[in-house]
Amino acid sequence: MTSPATPTTTAAPTANRRGLISALLLVAAVCVAVVALVVLLPAARSDPYTRSTLQLSGSGERGEQLFLINCAGCHGIAAQGLVGPNLHGVHNRKNNRQLIQQVVSGRTPPMPRFQPEPQAMADLLTYLNTLT
């Protein structure tokens, strides 16, 4: 007489492998995020255009003129938002570096890329910071 075969379970080793793979993927994602922060953040801070713009004092009056010529078509004459978002209080949502990158990159279509001279950008920032 033969004894019945003892059932073997492969569920535990498979579950362990899945857990290990998930943990490794999580570690890899964290490493990629850390590397991106270490590489991209200093690069943004060392961008000569941004650095030179932030060192300048801007004129809100000239910034408003630039805004009316270049930005009002999408953001509205009073920056109230049309195609582009309402810019009142934008300085509470984005810092000056982020505003510069937004304007220069045009990364949110339909916003075009726009890189005025550093003084003009400083003027525009000053104007944007007056919008409450």
The first five atom37 places (N, CA, C, CB, O) and aatype in JSON, in Angstrom:
{
  "aatype": [12, 16, 15, 14, 0, 16, 14, 16, 16, 16, 0, 0, 14, 16, 0, 2, 1, 1, 7, 10, 9, 15, 0, 10, 10, 10, 19, 0, 0, 19, 4, 19, 0, 19, 19, 0, 10, 19, 19, 10, 10, 14, 0, 0, 1, 15, 3, 14, 18, 16, 1, 15, 16, 10, 5, 10, 15, 7, 15, 7, 6, 1, 7, 6, 5, 10, 13, 10, 9, 2, 4, 0, 7, 4, 8, 7, 9, 0, 0, 5, 7, 10, 19, 7, 14, 2, 10, 8, 7, 19, 8, 2, 1, 11, 2, 2, 1, 5, 10, 9, 5, 5, 19, 19, 15, 7, 1, 16, 14, 14, 12, 14, 1, 13, 5, 14, 6, 14, 5, 0, 12, 0, 3, 10, 10, 16, 18, 10, 2, 16, 10, 16],
  "atom_mask": [
    [1, 1, 1, 1, 1],
    [1, 1, 1, 1, 1],
    [1, 1, 1, 1, 1],
    [1, 1, 1, 1, 1],
    [1, 1, 1, 1, 1],
    [1, 1, 1, 1, 1],
    [1, 1, 1, 1, 1],
    [1, 1, 1, 1, 1],
    [1, 1, 1, 1, 1],
    [1, 1, 1, 1, 1],
    [1, 1, 1, 1, 1],
    [1, 1, 1, 1, 1],
    [1, 1, 1, 1, 1],
    [1, 1, 1, 1, 1],
    [1, 1, 1, 1, 1],
    [1, 1, 1, 1, 1],
    [1, 1, 1, 1, 1],
    [1, 1, 1, 1, 1],
    [1, 1, 1, 0, 1],
    [1, 1, 1, 1, 1],
    [1, 1, 1, 1, 1],
    [1, 1, 1, 1, 1],
    [1, 1, 1, 1, 1],
    [1, 1, 1, 1, 1],
    [1, 1, 1, 1, 1],
    [1, 1, 1, 1, 1],
    [1, 1, 1, 1, 1],
    [1, 1, 1, 1, 1],
    [1, 1, 1, 1, 1],
    [1, 1, 1, 1, 1],
    [1, 1, 1, 1, 1],
    [1, 1, 1, 1, 1],
    [1, 1, 1, 1, 1],
    [1, 1, 1, 1, 1],
    [1, 1, 1, 1, 1],
    [1, 1, 1, 1, 1],
    [1, 1, 1, 1, 1],
    [1, 1, 1, 1, 1],
    [1, 1, 1, 1, 1],
    [1, 1, 1, 1, 1],
    [1, 1, 1, 1, 1],
    [1, 1, 1, 1, 1],
    [1, 1, 1, 1, 1],
    [1, 1, 1, 1, 1],
    [1, 1, 1, 1, 1],
    [1, 1, 1, 1, 1],
    [1, 1, 1, 1, 1],
    [1, 1, 1, 1, 1],
    [1, 1, 1, 1, 1],
    [1, 1, 1, 1, 1],
    [1, 1, 1, 1, 1],
    [1, 1, 1, 1, 1],
    [1, 1, 1, 1, 1],
    [1, 1, 1, 1, 1],
    [1, 1, 1, 1, 1],
    [1, 1, 1, 1, 1],
    [1, 1, 1, 1, 1],
    [1, 1, 1, 0, 1],
    [1, 1, 1, 1, 1],
    [1, 1, 1, 0, 1],
    [1, 1, 1, 1, 1],
    [1, 1, 1, 1, 1],
    [1, 1, 1, 0, 1],
    [1, 1, 1, 1, 1],
    [1, 1, 1, 1, 1],
    [1, 1, 1, 1, 1],
    [1, 1, 1, 1, 1],
    [1, 1, 1, 1, 1],
    [1, 1, 1, 1, 1],
    [1, 1, 1, 1, 1],
    [1, 1, 1, 1, 1],
    [1, 1, 1, 1, 1],
    [1, 1, 1, 0, 1],
    [1, 1, 1, 1, 1],
    [1, 1, 1, 1, 1],
    [1, 1, 1, 0, 1],
    [1, 1, 1, 1, 1],
    [1, 1, 1, 1, 1],
    [1, 1, 1, 1, 1],
    [1, 1, 1, 1, 1],
    [1, 1, 1, 0, 1],
    [1, 1, 1, 1, 1],
    [1, 1, 1, 1, 1],
    [1, 1, 1, 0, 1],
    [1, 1, 1, 1, 1],
    [1, 1, 1, 1, 1],
    [1, 1, 1, 1, 1],
    [1, 1, 1, 1, 1],
    [1, 1, 1, 0, 1],
    [1, 1, 1, 1, 1],
    [1, 1, 1, 1, 1],
    [1, 1, 1, 1, 1],
    [1, 1, 1, 1, 1],
    [1, 1, 1, 1, 1],
    [1, 1, 1, 1, 1],
    [1, 1, 1, 1, 1],
    [1, 1, 1, 1, 1],
    [1, 1, 1, 1, 1],
    [1, 1, 1, 1, 1],
    [1, 1, 1, 1, 1],
    [1, 1, 1, 1, 1],
    [1, 1, 1, 1, 1],
    [1, 1, 1, 1, 1],
    [1, 1, 1, 1, 1],
    [1, 1, 1, 1, 1],
    [1, 1, 1, 0, 1],
    [1, 1, 1, 1, 1],
    [1, 1, 1, 1, 1],
    [1, 1, 1, 1, 1],
    [1, 1, 1, 1, 1],
    [1, 1, 1, 1, 1],
    [1, 1, 1, 1, 1],
    [1, 1, 1, 1, 1],
    [1, 1, 1, 1, 1],
    [1, 1, 1, 1, 1],
    [1, 1, 1, 1, 1],
    [1, 1, 1, 1, 1],
    [1, 1, 1, 1, 1],
    [1, 1, 1, 1, 1],
    [1, 1, 1, 1, 1],
    [1, 1, 1, 1, 1],
    [1, 1, 1, 1, 1],
    [1, 1, 1, 1, 1],
    [1, 1, 1, 1, 1],
    [1, 1, 1, 1, 1],
    [1, 1, 1, 1, 1],
    [1, 1, 1, 1, 1],
    [1, 1, 1, 1, 1],
    [1, 1, 1, 1, 1],
    [1, 1, 1, 1, 1],
    [1, 1, 1, 1, 1],
    [1, 1, 1, 1, 1]
  ],
  "atom_positions": [
    [[0.81, -1.16, 0.0], [0.0, 0.0, 0.0], [0.87, 1.25, 0.0], [-0.93, -0.01, 1.18], [1.85, 1.35, 0.73]],
    [[0.49, 2.15, -0.8], [1.25, 3.38, -0.84], [0.51, 4.43, -0.03], [1.47, 3.86, -2.3], [-0.72, 4.48, 0.02]],
    [[1.31, 5.25, 0.58], [0.68, 6.32, 1.37], [0.38, 7.49, 0.46], [1.61, 6.76, 2.55], [1.07, 7.73, -0.53]],
    [[-0.67, 8.22, 0.8], [-1.01, 9.36, -0.06], [0.12, 10.38, -0.06], [-2.34, 10.02, 0.4], [0.78, 10.58, 0.96]],
    [[0.33, 11.0, -1.19], [1.41, 11.99, -1.34], [1.1, 13.2, -0.47], [1.58, 12.42, -2.83], [-0.04, 13.65, -0.36]],
    [[2.15, 13.7, 0.14], [1.99, 14.91, 0.95], [1.9, 16.09, 0.0], [3.17, 15.09, 1.96], [2.78, 16.28, -0.84]],
    [[0.85, 16.88, 0.12], [0.73, 18.01, -0.81], [1.84, 19.02, -0.55], [-0.66, 18.68, -0.67], [2.16, 19.34, 0.6]],
    [[2.39, 19.51, -1.61], [3.43, 20.54, -1.5], [2.8, 21.87, -1.86], [4.67, 20.22, -2.42], [1.99, 21.97, -2.78]],
    [[3.2, 22.89, -1.12], [2.65, 24.21, -1.41], [3.74, 25.09, -1.98], [2.03, 24.85, -0.14], [4.85, 25.18, -1.44]],
    [[3.42, 25.72, -3.06], [4.36, 26.66, -3.67], [3.87, 28.09, -3.49], [4.54, 26.35, -5.16], [4.51, 29.02, -3.99]],
    [[2.77, 28.27, -2.8], [2.22, 29.61, -2.64], [3.12, 30.48, -1.78], [0.84, 29.53, -2.01], [3.3, 31.66, -2.08]],
    [[3.7, 29.93, -0.72], [4.54, 30.74, 0.18], [5.79, 31.25, -0.53], [4.93, 29.93, 1.41], [6.08, 32.44, -0.45]],
    [[6.57, 30.38, -1.23], [7.75, 30.91, -1.92], [7.39, 31.94, -3.0], [8.55, 29.77, -2.54], [8.12, 32.91, -3.19]],
    [[6.28, 31.72, -3.71], [5.86, 32.66, -4.74], [5.49, 34.01, -4.13], [4.68, 32.1, -5.54], [5.85, 35.06, -4.67]],
    [[4.79, 33.97, -3.03], [4.41, 35.21, -2.35], [5.65, 35.94, -1.85], [3.45, 34.92, -1.18], [5.72, 37.16, -1.92]],
    [[6.63, 35.2, -1.34], [7.87, 35.82, -0.86], [8.61, 36.5, -2.02], [8.79, 34.76, -0.2], [9.14, 37.6, -1.86]],
    [[8.65, 35.84, -3.17], [9.32, 36.43, -4.33], [8.61, 37.7, -4.78], [9.37, 35.42, -5.48], [9.26, 38.69, -5.12]],
    [[7.29, 37.67, -4.78], [6.53, 38.86, -5.18], [6.8, 40.01, -4.21], [5.01, 38.55, -5.25], [6.96, 41.16, -4.62]],
    [[6.83, 39.69, -2.93], [7.1, 40.72, -1.93], [8.49, 41.3, -2.1], [0.0, 0.0, 0.0], [8.69, 42.5, -1.98]],
    [[9.47, 40.43, -2.4], [10.84, 40.87, -2.6], [10.94, 41.75, -3.84], [11.79, 39.66, -2.72], [11.62, 42.78, -3.83]],
    [[10.27, 41.35, -4.9], [10.29, 42.14, -6.14], [9.64, 43.5, -5.89], [9.55, 41.39, -7.28], [10.15, 44.52, -6.35]],
    [[8.52, 43.52, -5.18], [7.86, 44.8, -4.87], [8.77, 45.7, -4.05], [6.54, 44.55, -4.12], [8.85, 46.9, -4.31]],
    [[9.44, 45.12, -3.07], [10.35, 45.91, -2.23], [11.51, 46.46, -3.05], [10.88, 45.05, -1.06], [11.9, 47.61, -2.89]],
    [[12.06, 45.64, -3.94], [13.17, 46.1, -4.79], [12.72, 47.21, -5.73], [13.74, 44.93, -5.59], [13.45, 48.17, -5.96]],
    [[11.52, 47.09, -6.28], [11.0, 48.14, -7.15], [10.79, 49.44, -6.38], [9.68, 47.7, -7.8], [11.06, 50.52, -6.9]],
    [[10.32, 49.33, -5.15], [10.14, 50.52, -4.32], [11.47, 51.18, -4.01], [9.42, 50.16, -3.02], [11.59, 52.41, -4.08]],
    [[12.48, 50.38, -3.69], [13.81, 50.92, -3.41], [14.37, 51.59, -4.67], [14.77, 49.8, -2.92], [14.96, 52.67, -4.59]],
    [[14.18, 50.96, -5.82], [14.67, 51.55, -7.07], [13.98, 52.88, -7.36], [14.45, 50.57, -8.25], [14.63, 53.84, -7.78]],
    [[12.67, 52.95, -7.13], [11.93, 54.19, -7.37], [12.42, 55.3, -6.44], [10.43, 53.97, -7.18], [12.57, 56.44, -6.86]],
    [[12.65, 54.96, -5.18], [13.16, 55.95, -4.23], [14.54, 56.43, -4.66], [13.22, 55.36, -2.8], [14.83, 57.62, -4.59]],
    [[15.4, 55.51, -5.11], [16.74, 55.88, -5.57], [16.67, 56.82, -6.77], [17.55, 54.63, -5.93], [17.42, 57.79, -6.84]],
    [[15.78, 56.55, -7.7], [15.63, 57.4, -8.88], [15.16, 58.79, -8.44], [14.62, 56.78, -9.89], [15.65, 59.8, -8.95]],
    [[14.22, 58.85, -7.51], [13.72, 60.14, -7.03], [14.83, 60.93, -6.34], [12.55, 59.93, -6.07], [14.95, 62.14, -6.55]],
    [[15.63, 60.26, -5.52], [16.73, 60.94, -4.82], [17.76, 61.46, -5.82], [17.4, 59.98, -3.81], [18.22, 62.59, -5.69]],
    [[18.12, 60.64, -6.79], [19.08, 61.07, -7.81], [18.54, 62.26, -8.59], [19.42, 59.92, -8.76], [19.27, 63.21, -8.87]],
    [[17.26, 62.21, -8.93], [16.65, 63.32, -9.67], [16.72, 64.6, -8.85], [15.19, 63.01, -10.04], [17.04, 65.67, -9.38]],
    [[16.42, 64.51, -7.55], [16.49, 65.7, -6.7], [17.92, 66.21, -6.57], [15.93, 65.4, -5.32], [18.16, 67.42, -6.59]],
    [[18.85, 65.29, -6.43], [20.25, 65.69, -6.26], [20.81, 66.31, -7.53], [21.11, 64.48, -5.84], [21.62, 67.23, -7.47]],
    [[20.38, 65.82, -8.67], [20.91, 66.31, -9.95], [20.11, 67.51, -10.46], [20.9, 65.19, -10.99], [20.7, 68.51, -10.87]],
    [[18.79, 67.43, -10.45], [17.97, 68.47, -11.07], [17.82, 69.72, -10.22], [16.61, 67.92, -11.36], [17.83, 70.83, -10.76]],
    [[17.7, 69.57, -8.91], [17.51, 70.75, -8.07], [18.72, 71.69, -8.13], [17.26, 70.33, -6.63], [18.54, 72.89, -8.34]],
    [[19.94, 71.19, -7.95], [21.07, 72.1, -8.08], [21.2, 72.67, -9.49], [22.36, 71.39, -7.71], [21.62, 73.82, -9.66]],
    [[20.84, 71.9, -10.5], [20.92, 72.39, -11.87], [19.97, 73.57, -12.06], [20.59, 71.27, -12.88], [20.32, 74.55, -12.71]],
    [[18.77, 73.47, -11.49], [17.82, 74.58, -11.6], [18.33, 75.81, -10.87], [16.44, 74.17, -11.06], [18.15, 76.93, -11.33]],
    [[18.97, 75.6, -9.73], [19.48, 76.73, -8.97], [20.71, 77.34, -9.64], [19.82, 76.3, -7.55], [21.0, 78.52, -9.44]],
    [[21.43, 76.56, -10.42], [22.64, 77.08, -11.04], [22.39, 77.59, -12.46], [23.71, 75.99, -11.08], [23.32, 78.04, -13.14]],
    [[21.14, 77.53, -12.91], [20.79, 78.04, -14.23], [21.14, 79.52, -14.3], [19.27, 77.82, -14.54], [20.59, 80.32, -13.54]],
    [[22.06, 79.9, -15.19], [22.52, 81.29, -15.23], [21.4, 82.3, -15.51], [23.58, 81.43, -16.28], [21.42, 83.4, -14.96]],
    [[20.44, 81.94, -16.34], [19.34, 82.86, -16.64], [18.52, 83.13, -15.38], [18.42, 82.28, -17.75], [18.25, 84.28, -15.04]],
    [[18.14, 82.07, -14.68], [17.36, 82.22, -13.45], [18.14, 82.99, -12.41], [16.94, 80.86, -12.9], [17.62, 83.9, -11.77]],
    [[19.39, 82.62, -12.23], [20.23, 83.28, -11.23], [20.36, 84.77, -11.52], [21.63, 82.64, -11.2], [20.2, 85.6, -10.61]],
    [[20.64, 85.12, -12.77], [20.8, 86.55, -13.1], [19.48, 87.3, -12.97], [21.36, 86.71, -14.53], [19.47, 88.46, -12.56]],
    [[18.38, 86.66, -13.32], [17.07, 87.31, -13.19], [16.75, 87.6, -11.72], [15.97, 86.42, -13.81], [16.27, 88.68, -11.39]],
    [[17.02, 86.63, -10.85], [16.69, 86.8, -9.44], [17.57, 87.82, -8.74], [16.8, 85.48, -8.74], [17.23, 88.28, -7.65]],
    [[18.68, 88.17, -9.33], [19.57, 89.18, -8.74], [19.14, 90.6, -9.08], [21.0, 88.95, -9.2], [19.67, 91.56, -8.52]],
    [[18.19, 90.74, -9.99], [17.78, 92.07, -10.45], [16.55, 92.56, -9.72], [17.52, 92.05, -11.96], [15.73, 91.77, -9.25]],
    [[16.42, 93.87, -9.62], [15.2, 94.49, -9.11], [14.3, 94.77, -10.3], [15.51, 95.8, -8.3], [14.75, 95.29, -11.32]],
    [[13.05, 94.43, -10.16], [12.13, 94.63, -11.26], [11.24, 95.84, -11.06], [0.0, 0.0, 0.0], [11.07, 96.33, -9.95]],
    [[10.69, 96.31, -12.15], [9.73, 97.41, -12.15], [8.35, 96.83, -12.43], [10.12, 98.52, -13.21], [8.12, 96.23, -13.48]],
    [[7.45, 97.01, -11.49], [6.09, 96.52, -11.69], [5.4, 97.17, -12.86], [0.0, 0.0, 0.0], [4.6, 96.53, -13.55]],
    [[5.7, 98.45, -13.1], [5.09, 99.17, -14.21], [5.54, 98.58, -15.55], [5.45, 100.67, -14.15], [4.72, 98.34, -16.43]],
    [[6.84, 98.36, -15.7], [7.35, 97.73, -16.95], [6.85, 96.28, -17.05], [8.92, 97.77, -17.0], [6.55, 95.8, -18.14]],
    [[6.76, 95.61, -15.91], [6.25, 94.24, -15.91], [4.81, 94.17, -16.37], [0.0, 0.0, 0.0], [4.43, 93.24, -17.09]],
    [[4.01, 95.13, -15.96], [2.62, 95.17, -16.39], [2.54, 95.4, -17.9], [1.84, 96.28, -15.65], [1.71, 94.78, -18.58]],
    [[3.39, 96.28, -18.43], [3.41, 96.5, -19.88], [3.77, 95.22, -20.62], [4.4, 97.62, -20.24], [3.14, 94.87, -21.61]],
    [[4.79, 94.52, -20.13], [5.18, 93.24, -20.74], [4.03, 92.24, -20.67], [6.43, 92.65, -20.04], [3.74, 91.53, -21.63]],
    [[3.38, 92.19, -19.52], [2.25, 91.28, -19.34], [1.15, 91.58, -20.36], [1.69, 91.39, -17.91], [0.64, 90.66, -21.0]],
    [[0.79, 92.85, -20.51], [-0.28, 93.22, -21.43], [0.07, 92.86, -22.87], [-0.56, 94.72, -21.34], [-0.8, 92.43, -23.63]],
    [[1.33, 93.01, -23.24], [1.76, 92.7, -24.61], [1.86, 91.2, -24.85], [3.11, 93.35, -24.89], [1.43, 90.72, -25.9]],
    [[2.41, 90.46, -23.88], [2.75, 89.05, -24.11], [1.83, 88.03, -23.46], [4.12, 88.81, -23.64], [1.76, 86.89, -23.92]],
    [[1.13, 88.4, -22.41], [0.45, 87.4, -21.6], [-1.07, 87.59, -21.53], [1.0, 87.42, -20.21], [-1.81, 86.62, -21.37]],
    [[-1.53, 88.83, -21.67], [-2.95, 89.14, -21.46], [-3.87, 88.41, -22.44], [-3.17, 90.63, -21.58], [-5.03, 88.17, -22.12]],
    [[-3.38, 88.07, -23.61], [-4.2, 87.36, -24.59], [-4.76, 86.06, -24.04], [0.0, 0.0, 0.0], [-5.87, 85.67, -24.38]],
    [[-3.99, 85.4, -23.2], [-4.45, 84.13, -22.62], [-4.85, 84.25, -21.15], [-3.36, 83.09, -22.76], [-5.75, 83.54, -20.69]],
    [[-4.19, 85.14, -20.43], [-4.46, 85.25, -18.99], [-5.43, 86.37, -18.66], [-3.17, 85.48, -18.23], [-5.83, 86.53, -17.5]],
    [[-5.83, 87.15, -19.66], [-6.78, 88.24, -19.44], [-6.08, 89.54, -19.1], [0.0, 0.0, 0.0], [-5.0, 89.53, -18.5]],
    [[-6.68, 90.64, -19.48], [-6.08, 91.96, -19.27], [-5.84, 92.21, -17.78], [-6.99, 93.06, -19.84], [-4.85, 92.84, -17.41]],
    [[-6.72, 91.72, -16.94], [-6.57, 91.9, -15.49], [-5.99, 90.64, -14.84], [-7.93, 92.25, -14.85], [-6.08, 90.48, -13.62]],
    [[-5.4, 89.75, -15.64], [-4.81, 88.49, -15.17], [-5.84, 87.6, -14.5], [-3.66, 88.76, -14.2], [-5.51, 86.79, -13.63]],
    [[-7.1, 87.76, -14.89], [-8.2, 87.02, -14.27], [-8.35, 85.61, -14.82], [-9.48, 87.78, -14.45], [-9.13, 84.82, -14.29]],
    [[-7.62, 85.3, -15.86], [-7.71, 83.97, -16.45], [-8.69, 83.91, -17.6], [0.0, 0.0, 0.0], [-9.82, 84.39, -17.5]],
    [[-8.25, 83.33, -18.68], [-9.1, 83.06, -19.85], [-8.74, 81.65, -20.29], [-8.89, 84.13, -21.03], [-9.23, 80.67, -19.73]],
    [[-7.88, 81.55, -21.3], [-7.33, 80.26, -21.71], [-6.32, 79.8, -20.66], [-6.66, 80.35, -23.13], [-6.31, 78.64, -20.25]],
    [[-5.49, 80.74, -20.24], [-4.53, 80.48, -19.17], [-5.19, 80.72, -17.82], [0.0, 0.0, 0.0], [-6.25, 81.34, -17.75]],
    [[-4.56, 80.25, -16.75], [-5.17, 80.37, -15.42], [-5.17, 81.81, -14.89], [-4.45, 79.48, -14.45], [-4.42, 82.67, -15.35]],
    [[-6.01, 82.02, -13.91], [-6.04, 83.27, -13.15], [-4.7, 83.39, -12.43], [-7.25, 83.31, -12.14], [-4.27, 82.45, -11.76]],
    [[-4.05, 84.53, -12.54], [-2.72, 84.7, -11.94], [-2.75, 85.49, -10.64], [-1.81, 85.39, -12.93], [-1.7, 85.77, -10.06]],
    [[-3.92, 85.84, -10.17], [-4.0, 86.54, -8.89], [-3.59, 85.56, -7.79], [-5.44, 87.1, -8.63], [-4.11, 84.45, -7.7]],
    [[-2.65, 85.99, -6.96], [-2.14, 85.14, -5.89], [-1.18, 84.06, -6.37], [0.0, 0.0, 0.0], [-0.88, 83.14, -5.62]],
    [[-0.7, 84.17, -7.61], [0.21, 83.14, -8.14], [1.47, 83.04, -7.28], [0.58, 83.45, -9.6], [2.07, 81.97, -7.18]],
    [[1.88, 84.15, -6.66], [3.08, 84.13, -5.82], [2.86, 83.27, -4.56], [3.48, 85.56, -5.41], [3.82, 82.89, -3.9]],
    [[1.59, 82.97, -4.23], [1.31, 82.06, -3.11], [1.38, 80.59, -3.55], [-0.07, 82.36, -2.53], [1.52, 79.7, -2.72]],
    [[1.29, 80.37, -4.85], [1.3, 79.0, -5.37], [2.65, 78.59, -5.92], [0.27, 78.85, -6.45], [3.01, 77.41, -5.89]],
    [[3.41, 79.56, -6.41], [4.72, 79.27, -7.01], [5.72, 80.32, -6.55], [4.64, 79.23, -8.57], [5.38, 81.49, -6.41]],
    [[6.96, 79.88, -6.3], [8.0, 80.86, -5.96], [8.56, 81.44, -7.27], [9.14, 80.2, -5.11], [8.19, 81.0, -8.35]],
    [[9.44, 82.43, -7.15], [9.95, 83.1, -8.35], [10.7, 82.16, -9.27], [10.86, 84.24, -7.95], [10.58, 82.28, -10.49]],
    [[11.47, 81.23, -8.72], [12.17, 80.24, -9.58], [11.16, 79.43, -10.39], [13.04, 79.29, -8.72], [11.34, 79.22, -11.59]],
    [[10.11, 78.99, -9.73], [9.09, 78.2, -10.42], [8.37, 79.03, -11.48], [8.08, 77.64, -9.41], [8.05, 78.52, -12.55]],
    [[8.11, 80.29, -11.17], [7.46, 81.15, -12.17], [8.36, 81.34, -13.39], [7.11, 82.51, -11.55], [7.89, 81.29, -14.52]],
    [[9.64, 81.56, -13.15], [10.58, 81.71, -14.27], [10.57, 80.45, -15.12], [12.01, 82.01, -13.76], [10.46, 80.52, -16.35]],
    [[10.68, 79.29, -14.48], [10.71, 78.03, -15.23], [9.41, 77.81, -16.0], [10.96, 76.86, -14.29], [9.43, 77.31, -17.12]],
    [[8.29, 78.18, -15.4], [7.01, 78.04, -16.08], [6.96, 78.9, -17.34], [5.85, 78.42, -15.15], [6.54, 78.44, -18.4]],
    [[7.39, 80.14, -17.22], [7.35, 81.07, -18.36], [8.33, 80.62, -19.45], [7.67, 82.51, -17.91], [7.99, 80.59, -20.63]],
    [[9.53, 80.29, -19.03], [10.59, 79.95, -20.0], [10.32, 78.61, -20.69], [11.94, 79.91, -19.29], [10.58, 78.47, -21.88]],
    [[9.82, 77.64, -19.95], [9.67, 76.29, -20.52], [8.43, 76.13, -21.37], [9.65, 75.27, -19.42], [8.43, 75.38, -22.35]],
    [[7.36, 76.84, -21.02], [6.1, 76.62, -21.73], [5.63, 75.19, -21.57], [0.0, 0.0, 0.0], [4.99, 74.65, -22.47]],
    [[5.93, 74.56, -20.42], [5.66, 73.13, -20.25], [4.2, 72.77, -20.09], [6.4, 72.63, -19.07], [3.85, 71.58, -20.08]],
    [[3.33, 73.75, -19.96], [1.91, 73.44, -19.87], [1.2, 74.04, -21.06], [1.31, 73.96, -18.54], [0.77, 75.2, -21.02]],
    [[1.07, 73.26, -22.14], [0.41, 73.77, -23.33], [-0.98, 74.29, -22.98], [0.32, 72.69, -24.4], [-1.64, 73.73, -22.1]],
    [[-1.42, 75.3, -23.63], [-0.89, 75.93, -24.83], [0.1, 77.06, -24.56], [-2.02, 76.46, -25.64], [0.37, 77.86, -25.46]],
    [[0.64, 77.13, -23.34], [1.59, 78.2, -23.04], [2.83, 78.06, -23.91], [1.97, 78.19, -21.54], [3.46, 77.0, -23.93]],
    [[3.17, 79.14, -24.62], [4.38, 79.07, -25.46], [5.63, 79.28, -24.61], [4.32, 80.12, -26.59], [5.57, 79.81, -23.5]],
    [[6.75, 78.86, -25.14], [8.03, 79.19, -24.51], [8.26, 80.68, -24.69], [9.22, 78.35, -25.13], [8.0, 81.24, -25.75]],
    [[8.75, 81.3, -23.64], [8.94, 82.75, -23.68], [10.11, 83.07, -22.76], [7.63, 83.53, -23.24], [10.03, 82.86, -21.55]],
    [[11.19, 83.58, -23.32], [12.36, 83.9, -22.51], [12.79, 85.34, -22.79], [13.52, 82.92, -22.78], [13.63, 85.59, -23.66]],
    [[12.21, 86.27, -22.04], [12.64, 87.66, -22.21], [14.02, 87.86, -21.6], [11.62, 88.64, -21.57], [14.54, 86.98, -20.92]],
    [[14.6, 89.01, -21.85], [15.88, 89.35, -21.21], [15.7, 89.27, -19.7], [16.37, 90.77, -21.64], [14.59, 89.48, -19.21]],
    [[16.76, 88.97, -18.95], [16.62, 88.85, -17.49], [15.95, 90.06, -16.83], [17.98, 88.65, -16.88], [15.15, 89.89, -15.91]],
    [[16.27, 91.28, -17.27], [15.63, 92.45, -16.66], [14.13, 92.45, -16.92], [16.26, 93.75, -17.2], [13.35, 92.77, -16.03]],
    [[13.73, 92.1, -18.13], [12.31, 92.05, -18.46], [11.61, 90.97, -17.63], [12.11, 91.78, -19.96], [10.48, 91.16, -17.18]],
    [[12.29, 89.84, -17.42], [11.7, 88.78, -16.6], [11.58, 89.24, -15.15], [12.56, 87.49, -16.68], [10.58, 88.93, -14.49]],
    [[12.57, 89.97, -14.65], [12.5, 90.51, -13.29], [11.34, 91.49, -13.17], [13.84, 91.21, -12.9], [10.65, 91.52, -12.15]],
    [[11.11, 92.29, -14.21], [9.98, 93.21, -14.22], [8.66, 92.44, -14.19], [10.04, 94.13, -15.46], [7.75, 92.8, -13.45]],
    [[8.57, 91.4, -14.99], [7.35, 90.59, -15.04], [7.09, 89.93, -13.69], [7.47, 89.52, -16.14], [5.95, 89.9, -13.22]],
    [[8.14, 89.4, -13.06], [7.98, 88.79, -11.74], [7.46, 89.81, -10.72], [9.32, 88.21, -11.27], [6.58, 89.5, -9.91]],
    [[8.02, 91.01, -10.77], [7.58, 92.05, -9.84], [6.09, 92.34, -10.04], [8.4, 93.33, -10.04], [5.35, 92.48, -9.07]],
    [[5.68, 92.42, -11.3], [4.26, 92.64, -11.57], [3.42, 91.47, -11.06], [4.03, 92.85, -13.09], [2.41, 91.68, -10.39]],
    [[3.82, 90.25, -11.37], [3.05, 89.08, -10.93], [2.93, 89.03, -9.41], [3.71, 87.79, -11.44], [1.91, 88.6, -8.88]],
    [[3.96, 89.46, -8.73], [3.92, 89.45, -7.27], [3.0, 90.51, -6.69], [5.3, 89.64, -6.72], [2.69, 90.48, -5.49]],
    [[2.54, 91.46, -7.52], [1.59, 92.47, -7.04], [0.14, 91.99, -7.18], [1.77, 93.77, -7.81], [-0.76, 92.58, -6.6]],
    [[-0.07, 90.93, -7.93], [-1.43, 90.43, -8.15], [-1.9, 89.67, -6.93], [-1.5, 89.53, -9.41], [-1.4, 88.58, -6.63]],
    [[-2.85, 90.24, -6.24], [-3.35, 89.58, -5.01], [-4.73, 89.03, -5.19], [-3.34, 90.54, -3.84], [-5.29, 88.45, -4.25]]
  ]
}
